[in-house]
Amino acid sequence: MSEPTRSAAAGMPAGSGPAGMPAGSASASVPTGSGPAGSGSAGVPAGPAPLEPEDAKIVTLARAARARAGTATGAAVRDIDGRTYAAASVALSSLSLSALQVAVAMAVSSGAPGLEAAAVVGPEPGAPENDPGVAAVRELAPAAPVFLAAPDGTVHGVG
């Protein structure tokens, strides 16, 4: 039997619903659809496809890290062993790191052998190339998805 996954930034079980969010409150979804403007077959708009539970979990952890620290951005990563690491951005006069950089650094410093996925939550979930932490994710796992989500957990893209 394995130990419960913990948010490294919070030291609490990952499924416990941090920051006032009940466990299982992840309602993140990824926009999908084929054709113009995400339309489905016969011109019927395709709704967002729900994330896999483990991917929704890292979006929820990123939201919680952001809320807990009171920062604009939160991030979480999942390593190949299933452990998760959540973090908020750091903005000190002597140190500035994106939330994703902190989450990747936490995973690496904890001995993570690789990454499966990452999530970034913030008011402007822009293109992945705007976050320097994406380069760190790509160095460890070139094909790992990086979910970009708004503060409400709505995933706007996957990098």
N, C-alpha and C positions, 0 to 999 in steps of 0.2 A: 504494500500500500504506500503511495507516495504522500509527501507532505503537501499541505495546501499551498497554492501559489501565493506569493506575497508581493505587494507593491513595495519595491525597495525604497522608494521615497517616503512612504507612509508607515511601513512596518506593520501593515494590517492585511488580513486575508483579502485577496483580490476580489472575491465574490461577495464581500460584506456590504457593498453599497456605500462607499465613502462619499463624503461631502453632501450628505443628505439625500443621496440617490439610493433607493432600495435595490437590493440585489436583483439582478435580472431586468433592470430598468433600461438597459441598452436598447435603444430603438433606432440605431444607426442603419442606414441602408445606402446602397451604391446605385447611382443612376445607371440604367441600362437601356437597351433598346437598339433596334437596328434601323437604318434609314435616316432620313432627315429628322432633325430635332428629336431623336429618340423615339420615333413612332414605332409601334409594334406592327403586327400583320394587319393588313387591310386598313391601314391608316389609323388604327386605334392606338392612342398613346400607351407606351409601356410604362408601368409604374416602376419605382425603384426596387431593385432586388435586395432582399434582406441580406445582411452580412452573415457569414458563418458565426456561430456563437463565440468562438475564440477571437475573431476579428472584432466583433461588437464589444467584447470585453476590453480590448486594448483602447478602443475609442472611449469607452466609459472611464477607464483609468486615466487617460489623458485629460478628459474633462474634469475629473476629480482633482488631479494634480494642479490644473490651472485654477480651479476654484479655491482650493486649499491655500495656495500660495498668493492668490490675488494678482496673478500675472496675466498678461494678454495671451500667452501661449502655453499650452501643456502638450506633452508627448508621452508616448509609451511604446515600448518594444517588447516583442516576445522572442525568446531565444529558441534554439532547436530542441531544447529539453522541455519546453513549455513554460519556463519561468518568465515572469513579466517584470518590467522595470518602468516605473512612471516618474516623470520629473516635470518641473516648470522651468521656464527660462531664467537665467541669472543675468542681472544687470548691475554690476558693481563698477566703481570707478577704475578698479584694477583688473576686472575680469568680466567678460561678456560672452555668454554662451547661449545658443538657442536651446529650447527645451529638448529637441531631438538630440542635439550634441550631448546634453547631460544624460539623457536616457541611454544612449549608446555607450557613453563612458562608464555608466553604472554597470551595464551588462558586461562590458569588457573587463572592468576591474573586479567583477565577481566571478570571472573565469568562464563566461559564456563561450561555448565553442563556435557559435554562429547565430544568425538571426533568421527568423521565419517571416516576421512582419513588423511594421511600425505604423503608428498613427500620430498625426499632428492636429491639434485642435486650437483654433484661434479665430479672431474676428476676420482675418483675411487669409483663408487657406489657399494662398496663391500657388503658383507653379512650384513644383518640388525644387527646381534649381535655385529658388530664392532662399531656401533654408540650407545653411552649410552642413547641417547634420545629415542631409540626404547623402552626401559624399561618403560619410562614415558608414552609413547603412550599406551603400553600394560596395564599399571596400570589403565588408564582411559577407554580404549576400547580394550579389548583383541582380538577382531576379526577385528579391523580396518586395512585396507590395508595400507602398507607403500611402496609407489612407489619409486624405486631407479633409478635415471636417470643420464645420462651423461650431460655435459654442453650444448650440442645442444638440449636437451630435449628428447632424445631417452631413453625410459624406458627399462632398462635391466632386471628388475625383480620386483617382488612384495613380500614383506616380511610380 
